[in-house]
Amino acid sequence: MKNAISIDGIAKGFQQKKVIQPLSLNIEKGGVFGLLGPSGCGKTTLIKMIVGLINPDAGKVTVLDHEVPNEALLMDVGYMAQSDALYTELTGAENLEFFAKLYRFSKKERRERIQYAAEIVQLTNDLNVRVAHYSGGMKRRLSLAVALIQNPEILILDEPTVGIDPVLKQSIWQELERLSNEDDKTIIITTHVMDEAERCDKLAMLREGEIIAAGTPAALKTQFAAETLDDVFLRIGGGLK
């Protein structure tokens, strides 16, 4: 199967501290790929290099056959950051309209995409409320809607369900699985939550900027003779915090 993302020997440090040790990773097209690890292990830094927000000190990242960063990937990659990048003085609808216009949709397409994204995150009834009045969970949901707005081939989500209630979290995961299975989207998600990691098709476990194990959840548990992914981390010697 062709790779959606190829990471070749990338490394990154900040203020003389190595955040990402030299690592390589291939992520195939289609399916949900999880980056699992404790806070501070380098997940967000790795994600930012994949989307081209920061440059690696060494190595290269290729996304859909384009070396990152590349403007040609604008329509093909949806990104939800760990911190919400929203215009709080605008309403939810105005935020979605603003981002939809960036992708040069027709008025009809914008309306359809906004309706779809709002329904997925259950914000339809709150679109006319200023984002300044949204709760933290509502802002996370709006950020996810923004990432979905352009119907990207690759969806990259950094801790997308933090602060979201269990019922909505289940609904969002069902849609992510539908997108990967029915629409053949490639979805990359960072998490430190084991029940989410279990739902991923494949995983890479990170600790201190290194990939310490990779494979399907079932294969990892078999490889390390473990009943749970928590046990896998403990067997490797890097329990989650």
Salt bridges, closest charged atoms under 4 A:
GLU28 OE1 - LYS202 NZ 3.53
ASP57 OD1 - LYS12 NZ 3.38
ASP65 OD2 - LYS2 NZ 2.98
ASP84 OD1 - ARG140 NH1 2.97
GLU89 OE1 - ARG130 NH2 2.67
GLU97 OE2 - ARG110 NE 2.79
GLU112 OE2 - LYS108 NZ 2.56
GLU153 OE2 - LYS29 NZ 3.72
GLU159 OE2 - LYS43 NZ 3.92
GLU159 OE2 - HIS192 ND1 3.24
GLU175 OE2 - ARG178 NH2 2.91
GLU177 OE2 - ARG199 NE 2.98
GLU182 OE1 - ARG178 NH1 3.45
ASP183 OD2 - ARG178 NH2 3.49
ASP195 OD2 - LYS169 NZ 3.63
GLU196 OE2 - LYS169 NZ 3.90
GLU198 OE1 - LYS221 NZ 3.13
